[in-house]
């Protein structure tokens, strides 16, 4: 009877081992049967430096390489806004600069006129004339202020574009680094008593806190 019981125990103990072996063999067979394309799709991990270089060559290419396609509207929207801001402020700067130059020479030559062909008359606010702006000298000073203001705005738009470009590279690098980072919703705190011995070989008690995430 004891021999039969021993045989039954050996068979029961052997079942989990054989199941694990067969399961491992299935996984091995499955991994060997995968094509290279399927394997890359399952176990692929982006290279952070490659993502940065691709993003440096073509903005947004780093996000495409990291397969973060949802970020493309943000990246390209930021760049399009910066390009629009640079273009608009630069056109303003060029117009004010040309008007200031023309009215400056006309004041020197005494040929200031209200002709709409003059650049400084073409950019006057609607309903205003040189006289209502305070005269030619006052209008020239106003054009100088507008020119400097538009120049600052253009330079600021360029700076913002550089910042957006740098942020897209940083995002591509960080996203590639954290590509396989496991973000779990489980956050547990374990509080357990623990005994330890100090240098005098005296037993002391403490409380151990362990946070698992």
VOFIZA-266852 format. One record per residue: residue number from 0; residue in three letters; chain; x, y, z of N, C-alpha, C, O, CB in turn. Coordinates in steps of 0.1 Angstrom, whole numbers, plus 5000, padded with zeros to 4 digits. Glycine has a CB too. Layout:
VOFIZA-266852
R   num   residu   chaine   n_c1   n_c2   n_c3   ca_c1   ca_c2   ca_c3   c_c1   c_c2   c_c3   o_c1   o_c2   o_c3   cb_c1   cb_c2   cb_c3
R   NUM      ALA        A      X      Y      Z       X       Y       Z      X      Y      Z      X      Y      Z       X       Y       Z
...
END
This chain:
VOFIZA-266852
R   num   residu   chaine   n_c1   n_c2   n_c3   ca_c1   ca_c2   ca_c3   c_c1   c_c2   c_c3   o_c1   o_c2   o_c3   cb_c1   cb_c2   cb_c3
R     0      UNK        A   5008   4988   5000    5000    5000    5000   5009   5013   5000   5006   5022   4993    4991    5000    5012
R     1      UNK        A   5019   5012   5008    5028    5024    5009   5035   5026   4995   5037   5037   4991    5039    5022    5019
R     2      UNK        A   5038   5015   4988    5045    5016    4975   5035   5023   4965   5040   5031   4957    5049    5002    4970
R     3      UNK        A   5022   5020   4966    5013    5026    4957   5011   5041   4960   5010   5049   4950    4999    5019    4958
R     4      UNK        A   5011   5044   4972    5010    5058    4976   5022   5066   4971   5021   5077   4966    5009    5060    4991
R     5      UNK        A   5034   5060   4972    5046    5067    4968   5046   5069   4953   5049   5080   4948    5059    5058    4971
R     6      UNK        A   5041   5059   4945    5040    5060    4931   5030   5071   4927   5033   5079   4918    5035    5047    4924
R     7      UNK        A   5019   5072   4934    5009    5083    4931   5015   5097   4934   5013   5106   4926    4996    5081    4940
R     8      UNK        A   5022   5098   4945    5029    5111    4948   5039   5115   4938   5040   5126   4934    5036    5110    4962
R     9      UNK        A   5047   5105   4933    5057    5108    4922   5050   5113   4909   5055   5122   4903    5065    5096    4920
R    10      UNK        A   5039   5106   4906    5032    5110    4894   5026   5124   4895   5027   5132   4886    5020    5100    4891
R    11      UNK        A   5020   5127   4907    5014    5141    4909   5025   5151   4909   5023   5162   4903    5007    5141    4923
R    12      UNK        A   5037   5148   4915    5047    5158    4915   5053   5160   4901   5058   5171   4898    5058    5154    4924
R    13      UNK        A   5053   5150   4893    5059    5151    4880   5050   5158   4870   5055   5163   4860    5061    5137    4874
R    14      UNK        A   5037   5159   4873    5028    5166    4863   5031   5180   4861   5032   5185   4850    5014    5164    4868
R    15      UNK        A   5033   5189   4872    5036    5203    4870   5049   5205   4863   5051   5214   4854    5037    5210    4883
R    16      UNK        A   5059   5196   4865    5072    5197    4859   5071   5195   4844   5076   5202   4836    5082    5187    4865
R    17      UNK        A   5063   5184   4840    5061    5181    4826   5053   5192   4819   5056   5195   4808    5055    5168    4824
R    18      UNK        A   5044   5198   4827    5036    5208    4821   5044   5221   4818   5043   5227   4808    5024    5212    4830
R    19      UNK        A   5053   5224   4827    5062    5235    4825   5071   5233   4814   5074   5242   4806    5070    5238    4838
R    20      UNK        A   5077   5221   4813    5086    5218    4802   5079   5219   4788   5084   5225   4779    5092    5204    4803
R    21      UNK        A   5066   5213   4788    5059    5214    4775   5055   5228   4772   5056   5232   4760    5046    5205    4776
R    22      UNK        A   5052   5236   4782    5049    5250    4780   5061   5258   4775   5060   5266   4766    5043    5257    4793
R    23      UNK        A   5073   5255   4781    5085    5262    4776   5088   5258   4762   5093   5266   4754    5096    5258    4785
R    24      UNK        A   5086   5245   4759    5088    5241    4745   5079   5247   4735   5083   5250   4724    5087    5225    4744
R    25      UNK        A   5067   5250   4740    5057    5257    4731   5062   5271   4728   5061   5276   4717    5043    5257    4737
R    26      UNK        A   5066   5278   4739    5071    5292    4737   5083   5292   4728   5085   5301   4719    5074    5298    4750
R    27      UNK        A   5092   5282   4730    5104    5282    4722   5101   5279   4707   5106   5286   4698    5114    5271    4727
R    28      UNK        A   5091   5270   4705    5087    5267    4691   5081   5279   4685   5083   5282   4673    5078    5255    4691
R    29      UNK        A   5072   5286   4693    5066    5298    4688   5076   5309   4684   5074   5315   4674    5056    5304    4698
R    30      UNK        A   5086   5311   4693    5096    5321    4690   5104   5318   4678   5108   5326   4670    5105    5324    4702
R    31      UNK        A   5107   5305   4676    5114    5300    4664   5106   5301   4651   5112   5304   4641    5120    5286    4666
R    32      UNK        A   5093   5300   4653    5085    5300    4641   5081   5315   4636   5076   5317   4625    5072    5293    4643
R    33      UNK        A   5084   5325   4645    5082    5338    4641   5091   5343   4630   5103   5339   4630    5083    5348    4653
R    34      UNK        A   5086   5351   4621    5095    5357    4611   5102   5368   4617   5099   5373   4628    5087    5361    4599
R    35      UNK        A   5113   5373   4610    5121    5384    4616   5112   5397   4617   5114   5404   4627    5132    5387    4606
R    36      UNK        A   5103   5399   4608    5094    5411    4609   5085   5410   4621   5083   5420   4628    5086    5412    4596
R    37      UNK        A   5079   5398   4623    5070    5396    4635   5078   5397   4648   5073   5403   4658    5063    5382    4634
R    38      UNK        A   5090   5392   4648    5099    5393    4660   5102   5407   4663   5102   5411   4675    5112    5385    4658
R    39      UNK        A   5106   5415   4653    5109    5429    4655   5097   5437   4660   5098   5446   4668    5114    5436    4642
R    40      UNK        A   5085   5433   4655    5073    5440    4659   5070   5437   4674   5065   5446   4681    5061    5436    4650
R    41      UNK        A   5073   5425   4679    5070    5422    4692   5081   5426   4702   5077   5431   4713    5068    5407    4693
R    42      UNK        A   5093   5426   4698    5104    5428    4708   5113   5440   4704   5124   5442   4709    5113    5416    4708
R    43      UNK        A   5108   5448   4694    5116    5460    4690   5116   5471   4700   5107   5473   4707    5110    5465    4677
R    44      UNK        A   5128   5477   4702    5130    5488    4711   5138   5499   4704   5148   5496   4698    5137    5484    4724
R    45      UNK        A   5133   5512   4704    5140    5522    4696   5153   5526   4703   5155   5524   4715    5131    5535    4695
R    46      UNK        A   5162   5531   4694    5175    5535    4699   5174   5550   4702   5171   5558   4692    5187    5533    4688
R    47      UNK        A   5177   5555   4714    5175    5569    4717   5183   5579   4708   5177   5589   4704    5178    5572    4731
R    48      UNK        A   5195   5576   4706    5204    5585    4698   5199   5585   4683   5200   5595   4677    5218    5580    4698
R    49      UNK        A   5194   5574   4678    5189    5574    4665   5177   5582   4664   5175   5589   4654    5187    5559    4660
R    50      UNK        A   5168   5581   4674    5156    5590    4674   5160   5604   4674   5153   5612   4667    5148    5586    4686
R    51      UNK        A   5170   5608   4681    5175    5622    4682   5180   5627   4668   5176   5637   4664    5185    5624    4692
R    52      UNK        A   5188   5618   4662    5194    5622    4649   5183   5623   4638   5184   5632   4630    5205    5612    4645
R    53      UNK        A   5174   5614   4638    5163    5615    4629   5155   5628   4631   5151   5634   4621    5154    5603    4629
R    54      UNK        A   5152   5631   4644    5145    5643    4646   5152   5656   4643   5146   5666   4640    5141    5643    4661
R    55      UNK        A   5166   5655   4644    5174    5667    4641   5174   5669   4625   5174   5681   4621    5188    5665    4645
R    56      UNK        A   5174   5658   4618    5174    5660    4603   5160   5664   4598   5159   5673   4590    5177    5647    4596
R    57      UNK        A   5149   5658   4603    5136    5661    4599   5127   5662   4612   5125   5652   4618    5130    5651    4589
R    58      UNK        A   5122   5674   4616    5114    5675    4628   5102   5665   4627   5095   5665   4617    5109    5689    4629
R    59      UNK        A   5100   5658   4638    5089    5648    4638   5093   5634   4634   5086   5625   4637    5078    5652    4629
R    60      UNK        A   5105   5633   4628    5109    5620    4624   5113   5611   4636   5111   5599   4636    5122    5621    4615
R    61      UNK        A   5117   5617   4647    5120    5610    4659   5108   5604   4665   5108   5593   4670    5127    5619    4669
R    62      UNK        A   5097   5612   4665    5084    5606    4670   5079   5595   4661   5073   5586   4666    5074    5618    4671
R    63      UNK        A   5081   5596   4648    5077    5586    4639   5085   5573   4642   5079   5562   4642    5078    5590    4624
R    64      UNK        A   5098   5575   4644    5106    5563    4646   5102   5556   4659   5103   5544   4660    5121    5568    4647
R    65      UNK        A   5098   5564   4670    5094    5559    4682   5080   5553   4682   5075   5548   4692    5095    5569    4693
R    66      UNK        A   5073   5555   4670    5059    5550    4668   5050   5558   4677   5039   5553   4681    5058    5535    4671
R    67      UNK        A   5053   5570   4681    5044    5579    4688   5037   5588   4678   5040   5600   4678    5052    5587    4699
R    68      UNK        A   5029   5583   4670    5023    5590    4659   5013   5601   4664   5011   5611   4657    5016    5581    4650
R    69      UNK        A   5008   5599   4676    4998    5609    4681   5005   5622   4685   4998   5632   4686    4991    5603    4693
R    70      UNK        A   5018   5622   4686    5025    5635    4689   5028   5643   4677   5032   5655   4678    5038    5632    4696
R    71      UNK        A   5026   5638   4665    5029    5645    4653   5021   5658   4651   5027   5668   4648    5027    5636    4640
R    72      UNK        A   5008   5658   4654    5000    5670    4653   5006   5681   4662   5005   5693   4659    4986    5668    4655
R    73      UNK        A   5010   5677   4674    5016    5687    4683   5029   5693   4678   5031   5705   4679    5018    5680    4697
R    74      UNK        A   5038   5684   4673    5051    5688    4668   5049   5697   4656   5054   5709   4656    5060    5677    4665
R    75      UNK        A   5042   5693   4646    5040    5701    4634   5031   5713   4636   5033   5723   4630    5034    5692    4623
R    76      UNK        A   5022   5712   4645    5014    5724    4649   5022   5734   4655   5021   5746   4652    5002    5720    4658
R    77      UNK        A   5032   5730   4664    5041    5740    4670   5050   5747   4660   5052   5759   4660    5049    5734    4680
R    78      UNK        A   5055   5739   4650    5064    5744    4640   5056   5753   4630   5061   5763   4626    5071    5733    4632
R    79      UNK        A   5044   5749   4627    5036    5758    4618   5033   5771   4624   5033   5781   4617    5024    5750    4614
R    80      UNK        A   5030   5771   4637    5027    5783    4644   5039   5792   4645   5038   5804   4643    5022    5780    4658
R    81      UNK        A   5051   5786   4647    5063    5794    4647   5067   5800   4633   5071   5811   4632    5075    5785    4652
R    82      UNK        A   5065   5792   4623    5068    5797    4609   5058   5808   4606   5063   5818   4600    5066    5785    4599
R    83      UNK        A   5046   5807   4610    5036    5818    4607   5040   5830   4614   5040   5841   4609    5022    5813    4611
R    84      UNK        A   5044   5829   4627    5048    5840    4635   5060   5847   4629   5061   5859   4629    5050    5836    4649
R    85      UNK        A   5070   5839   4625    5082    5845    4620   5079   5852   4607   5084   5863   4604    5093    5834    4617
R    86      UNK        A   5071   5846   4598    5068    5852    4585   5060   5865   4587   5064   5876   4581    5060    5843    4576
R    87      UNK        A   5050   5865   4596    5042    5877    4598   5050   5889   4604   5049   5900   4599    5030    5873    4607
R    88      UNK        A   5057   5886   4614    5065    5897    4620   5076   5902   4611   5080   5913   4612    5071    5892    4634
R    89      UNK        A   5082   5893   4603    5093    5897    4594   5087   5906   4583   5093   5916   4579    5100    5885    4588
R    90      UNK        A   5075   5903   4578    5068    5912    4568   5065   5925   4574   5067   5935   4568    5056    5905    4563
R    91      UNK        A   5061   5925   4587    5059    5938    4593   5072   5946   4594   5072   5958   4592    5053    5936    4607
R    92      UNK        A   5082   5939   4598    5095    5946    4600   5100   5952   4587   5105   5963   4587    5106    5936    4606
R    93      UNK        A   5099   5944   4576    5104    5949    4563   5095   5961   4559   5101   5971   4554    5103    5938    4553
R    94      UNK        A   5082   5961   4561    5073    5972    4557   5076   5984   4565   5077   5995   4559    5059    5968    4559
R    95      UNK        A   5078   5983   4578    5081    5995    4586   5095   6001   4583   5097   6013   4583    5080    5992    4601
R    96      UNK        A   5104   5992   4580    5118    5996    4577   5118   6004   4564   5124   6015   4563    5127    5984    4576
R    97      UNK        A   5111   5999   4554    5110    6006    4541   5103   6019   4542   5108   6029   4537    5103    5997    4531
R    98      UNK        A   5092   6020   4550    5085    6032    4552   5093   6042   4559   5093   6054   4556    5071    6030    4559
R    99      UNK        A   5100   6038   4570    5109    6047    4577   5120   6053   4568   5123   6065   4569    5115    6040    4589
R   100      UNK        A   5126   6044   4560    5136    6049    4551   5131   6059   4541   5138   6070   4539    5143    6037    4544
R   101      UNK        A   5119   6057   4536    5114    6066    4526   5110   6079   4532   5113   6090   4526    5102    6059    4519
R   102      UNK        A   5103   6079   4543    5099    6091    4549   5111   6099   4555   5111   6111   4555    5089    6089    4560
R   103      UNK        A   5122   6092   4559    5134    6099    4563   5140   6107   4552   5143   6119   4554    5144    6089    4569
R   104      UNK        A   5141   6101   4540    5147    6108    4529   5138   6119   4524   5143   6130   4520    5151    6098    4518
R   105      UNK        A   5125   6117   4524    5116    6127    4519   5116   6139   4529   5114   6150   4524    5101    6121    4518
R   106      UNK        A   5117   6137   4542    5118    6148    4551   5131   6156   4548   5131   6168   4549    5118    6143    4566
R   107      UNK        A   5142   6149   4546    5154    6155    4543   5153   6164   4530   5159   6175   4529    5166    6145    4542
R   108      UNK        A   5146   6158   4520    5145    6165    4507   5133   6174   4507   5131   6182   4497    5144    6155    4496
R   109      UNK        A   5125   6174   4517    5113    6182    4517   5102   6178   4506   5095   6186   4501    5116    6197    4514
R   110      UNK        A   5101   6165   4504    5092    6160    4494   5081   6151   4500   5076   6142   4493    5100    6153    4483
R   111      UNK        A   5078   6153   4513    5068    6144    4519   5054   6148   4513   5051   6159   4511    5068    6147    4534
R   112      UNK        A   5047   6137   4509    5034    6139    4503   5024   6129   4508   5028   6119   4515    5035    6138    4487
R   113      UNK        A   5011   6131   4505    5001    6122    4509   4997   6112   4498   4987   6106   4498    4988    6130    4513
R   114      UNK        A   5006   6110   4488    5004    6101    4477   5003   6087   4483   5011   6083   4490    5015    6103    4467
R   115      UNK        A   4993   6079   4478    4992    6065    4483   5003   6057   4477   5005   6045   4482    4978    6060    4478
R   116      UNK        A   5010   6061   4467    5022    6054    4462   5033   6053   4472   5042   6045   4471    5026    6059    4449
R   117      UNK        A   5034   6063   4481    5045    6063    4491   5043   6051   4501   5032   6049   4506    5045    6076    4498
R   118      UNK        A   5054   6045   4504    5053    6033    4513   5048   6037   4527   5041   6030   4533    5066    6026    4514
R   119      UNK        A   5052   6049   4532    5048    6053    4545   5033   6057   4546   5027   6057   4556    5056    6064    4550
R   120      UNK        A   5027   6060   4534    5013    6063    4534   5005   6050   4532   4993   6049   4537    5009    6072    4522
R   121      UNK        A   5011   6040   4526    5004    6027    4524   5002   6019   4537   4992   6011   4538    5012    6018    4514
R   122      UNK        A   5010   6021   4546    5009    6013    4559   5002   6022   4570   5002   6017   4581    5022    6008    4564
R   123      UNK        A   4997   6034   4567    4990    6041    4577   4978   6034   4581   4971   6027   4573    4986    6055    4571
R   124      UNK        A   4974   6035   4594    4962    6029    4599   4950   6035   4592   4950   6046   4588    4960    6031    4614
R   125      UNK        A   4939   6027   4590    4928    6032    4582   4922   6044   4589   4919   6045   4601    4917    6021    4581
R   126      UNK        A   4919   6054   4581    4913    6067    4586   4923   6077   4590   4920   6088   4595    4904    6064    4596
R   127      UNK        A   4936   6074   4590    4947    6083    4595   4955   6088   4583   4956   6082   4572    4956    6075    4605
R   128      UNK        A   4960   6101   4585    4969    6107    4576   4982   6111   4583   4983   6110   4596    4963    6119    4569
R   129      UNK        A   4992   6116   4576    5004    6120    4582   5001   6132   4592   5007   6132   4603    5014    6125    4572
R   130      UNK        A   4992   6140   4589    4988    6151    4598   4982   6146   4610   4985   6151   4621    4979    6161    4590
R   131      UNK        A   4972   6137   4609    4966    6132    4621   4975   6123   4630   4972   6120   4642    4953    6123    4617
R   132      UNK        A   4986   6119   4624    4996    6112    4632   5006   6121   4639   5015   6117   4647    5004    6103    4623
R   133      UNK        A   5003   6134   4637    5012    6144    4644   5022   6151   4636   5031   6158   4641    5019    6138    4656
R   134      UNK        A   5021   6149   4623    5031    6155    4614   5041   6144   4609   5042   6133   4614    5038    6166    4620
R   135      UNK        A   5050   6149   4600    5060    6140    4594   5070   6135   4604   5073   6123   4604    5067    6146    4582
R   136      UNK        A   5075   6144   4612    5085    6140    4622   5080   6130   4633   5086   6120   4636    5091    6152    4629
R   137      UNK        A   5068   6133   4637    5061    6124    4647   5058   6110   4641   5060   6100   4647    5049    6130    4653
R   138      UNK        A   5054   6111   4628    5051    6098    4622   5064   6090   4619   5064   6078   4620    5044    6101    4608
R   139      UNK        A   5075   6097   4616    5087    6090    4614   5092   6083   4627   5096   6072   4627    5098    6100    4609
R   140      UNK        A   5090   6090   4638    5094    6084    4651   5085   6072   4654   5090   6062   4660    5093    6094    4662
R   141      UNK        A   5072   6073   4651    5063    6062    4653   5067   6050   4644   5067   6039   4649    5049    6067    4650
R   142      UNK        A   5071   6053   4632    5076    6042    4623   5088   6035   4629   5090   6023   4628    5078    6047    4609
R   143      UNK        A   5097   6043   4635    5109    6037    4641   5105   6028   4653   5111   6018   4654    5118    6049    4646
R   144      UNK        A   5096   6032   4661    5091    6024    4672   5085   6011   4667   5088   6000   4672    5081    6032    4681
R   145      UNK        A   5076   6012   4657    5070    6000    4651   5080   5991   4645   5079   5979   4646    5060    6004    4640
R   146      UNK        A   5090   5997   4639    5101    5988    4633   5109   5981   4643   5111   5969   4642    5111    5997    4624
R   147      UNK        A   5112   5987   4654    5120    5980    4665   5111   5970   4672   5116   5959   4675    5125    5990    4675
R   148      UNK        A   5098   5973   4673    5089    5963    4680   5087   5951   4671   5088   5940   4676    5075    5970    4682
R   149      UNK        A   5085   5953   4658    5084    5941    4649   5097   5933   4649   5096   5921   4647    5080    5946    4635
R   150      UNK        A   5108   5940   4650    5121    5932    4650   5122   5924   4662   5126   5912   4661    5133    5942    4649
R   151      UNK        A   5118   5929   4674    5119    5921    4686   5109   5909   4685   5112   5898   4689    5115    5930    4698
R   152      UNK        A   5097   5912   4680    5088    5901    4678   5093   5890   4669   5090   5878   4671    5074    5906    4674
R   153      UNK        A   5099   5894   4658    5105    5884    4649   5115   5876   4656   5116   5863   4654    5110    5891    4636
R   154      UNK        A   5124   5882   4663    5135    5875    4670   5129   5866   4680   5134   5855   4682    5145    5885    4676
R   155      UNK        A   5119   5870   4687    5112    5862    4697   5106   5850   4691   5106   5839   4696    5102    5870    4705
R   156      UNK        A   5100   5852   4679    5094    5840    4672   5104   5830   4668   5102   5818   4668    5086    5845    4660
R   157      UNK        A   5116   5835   4664    5127    5826    4660   5132   5818   4672   5135   5806   4672    5139    5834    4654
R   158      UNK        A   5133   5825   4684    5137    5819    4696   5127   5808   4700   5131   5797   4704    5139    5829    4707
R   159      UNK        A   5114   5811   4699    5104    5801    4702   5105   5789   4693   5103   5777   4697    5090    5807    4701
R   160      UNK        A   5108   5791   4680    5109    5780    4671   5121   5771   4675   5121   5759   4674    5111    5785    4656
R   161      UNK        A   5132   5777   4679    5144    5770    4684   5140   5761   4696   5144   5750   4697    5156    5779    4687
R   162      UNK        A   5133   5767   4705    5128    5760    4717   5119   5748   4713   5121   5737   4719    5121    5769    4727
R   163      UNK        A   5110   5750   4704    5101    5739    4700   5110   5728   4693   5107   5716   4695    5091    5744    4690
R   164      UNK        A   5119   5732   4685    5128    5722    4679   5136   5714   4689   5137   5702   4688    5138    5729    4669
R   165      UNK        A   5141   5721   4699    5149    5714    4710   5140   5705   4718   5144   5694   4721    5156    5724    4719
R   166      UNK        A   5128   5709   4721    5119    5701    4728   5114   5689   4721   5112   5678   4727    5106    5709    4732
R   167      UNK        A   5113   5690   4708    5110    5678    4700   5121   5668   4700   5119   5655   4700    5107    5682    4685
R   168      UNK        A   5134   5672   4701    5145    5663    4702   5145   5657   4716   5148   5645   4717    5158    5670    4699
R   169      UNK        A   5143   5665   4726    5143    5659    4740   5132   5649   4741   5134   5639   4748    5141    5671    4750
R   170      UNK        A   5120   5652   4736    5109    5643    4737   5112   5630   4729   5109   5619   4734    5096    5649    4731
R   171      UNK        A   5119   5631   4718    5122    5618    4711   5132   5610   4719   5131   5598   4719    5128    5622    4697
R   172      UNK        A   5142   5616   4725    5152    5609    4733   5145   5602   4745   5147   5591   4748    5163    5618    4737
R   173      UNK        A   5137   5610   4753    5131    5605    4765   5121   5594   4762   5120   5584   4768    5124    5616    4773
R   174      UNK        A   5113   5596   4751    5103    5586    4747   5110   5573   4743   5105   5562   4746    5095    5591    4735
R   175      UNK        A   5121   5574   4736    5129    5562    4733   5135   5555   4745   5135   5542   4746    5140    5565    4723
R   176      UNK        A   5140   5563   4755    5145    5557    4767   5134   5550   4775   5137   5539   4781    5152    5568    4775
R   177      UNK        A   5122   5555   4776    5112    5550    4784   5102   5541   4776   5091   5539   4780    5104    5561    4791
R   178      UNK        A   5106   5537   4764    5097    5529    4755   5092   5517   4762   5080   5514   4760    5105    5526    4742
R   179      UNK        A   5100   5510   4769    5096    5497    4775   5095   5499   4790   5095   5489   4798    5106    5486    4772
R   180      UNK        A   5093   5511   4795    5091    5513    4809   5077   5509   4813   5067   5514   4807    5094    5528    4813
R   181      UNK        A   5077   5501   4823    5064    5495    4827   5057   5505   4837   5062   5506   4848    5065    5481    4833
R   182      UNK        A   5046   5510   4833    5038    5519    4842   5027   5511   4848   5017   5509   4840    5034    5532    4835
R   183      UNK        A   5027   5508   4860    5017    5499    4866   5008   5508   4875   5012   5517   4881    5023    5488    4874
R   184      UNK        A   4995   5504   4875    4986    5511    4884   4987   5506   4898   4981   5512   4907    4972    5509    4879
R   185      UNK        A   4994   5495   4901    4995    5489    4914   5006   5496   4922   5017   5496   4918    4997    5474    4913
R   186      UNK        A   5002   5502   4933    5012    5508    4942   5008   5503   4956   4998   5506   4961    5011    5524    4941
R   187      UNK        A   5017   5495   4962    5015    5489    4975   5025   5494   4985   5037   5496   4982    5015    5474    4973
R   188      UNK        A   5020   5495   4997    5029    5498    5008   5028   5487   5019   5017   5484   5024    5025    5512    5014
R   189      UNK        A   5039   5481   5022    5040    5471    5031   5047   5476   5044   5058   5481   5043    5047    5458    5025
R   190      UNK        A   5040   5474   5055    5046    5477    5068   5048   5464   5076   5038   5457   5079    5036    5487    5076
R   191      UNK        A   5060   5461   5079    5063    5448    5086   5073   5451   5097   5082   5459   5096    5069    5438    5076
R   192      UNK        A   5071   5444   5108    5081    5445    5119   5094   5437   5116   5094   5427   5108    5075    5439    5133
R   193      UNK        A   5105   5441   5121    5118    5435    5118   5127   5436   5130   5127   5446   5137    5124    5441    5105
R   194      UNK        A   5134   5425   5133    5144    5424    5144   5158   5425   5138   5161   5419   5127    5142    5412    5152
R   195      UNK        A   5167   5432   5145    5180    5433    5141   5189   5434   5153   5185   5437   5164    5183    5445    5131
R   196      UNK        A   5202   5431   5152    5212    5431    5162   5222   5443   5160   5227   5444   5149    5219    5418    5164
R   197      UNK        A   5224   5451   5170    5233    5462    5169   5248   5457   5171   5250   5445   5172    5230    5474    5178
R   198      UNK        A   5257   5467   5173    5271    5464    5175   5274   5457   5188   5283   5449   5189    5280    5476    5173
R   199      UNK        A   5265   5460   5198    5267    5453    5211   5259   5440   5212   5258   5434   5222    5262    5462    5222
R   200      UNK        A   5255   5435   5200    5248    5422    5199   5235   5422   5207   5231   5412   5212    5257    5411    5204
R   201      UNK        A   5229   5434   5208    5216    5435    5215   5205   5435   5204   5206   5442   5194    5216    5448    5223
R   202      UNK        A   5195   5428   5207    5184    5427    5198   5175   5439   5199   5171   5443   5210    5176    5414    5201
R   203      UNK        A   5171   5445   5188    5163    5457    5187   5152   5454   5177   5153   5446   5168    5171    5469    5183
R   204      UNK        A   5141   5462   5178    5130    5460    5169   5128   5473   5161   5131   5484   5166    5117    5457    5177
R   205      UNK        A   5123   5472   5149    5121    5483    5140   5109   5480   5131   5105   5468   5130    5134    5487    5132
R   206      UNK        A   5104   5490   5125    5093    5489    5115   5099   5491   5101   5105   5501   5099    5082    5499    5119
R   207      UNK        A   5096   5482   5092    5101    5483    5079   5090   5487   5069   5080   5481   5069    5108    5470    5074
R   208      UNK        A   5092   5498   5062    5083    5503    5052   5088   5499   5038   5100   5502   5035    5080    5518    5053
R   209      UNK        A   5080   5493   5029    5084    5489    5016   5074   5494   5006   5062   5489   5007    5087    5474    5015
R   210      UNK        A   5077   5502   4997    5068    5507    4986   5071   5499   4973   5083   5499   4969    5069    5522    4984
R   211      UNK        A   5061   5493   4968    5063    5486    4955   5055   5492   4944   5043   5494   4946    5059    5471    4957
R   212      UNK        A   5062   5496   4933    5054    5502    4922   5060   5498   4909   5056   5502   4898    5054    5517    4923
END
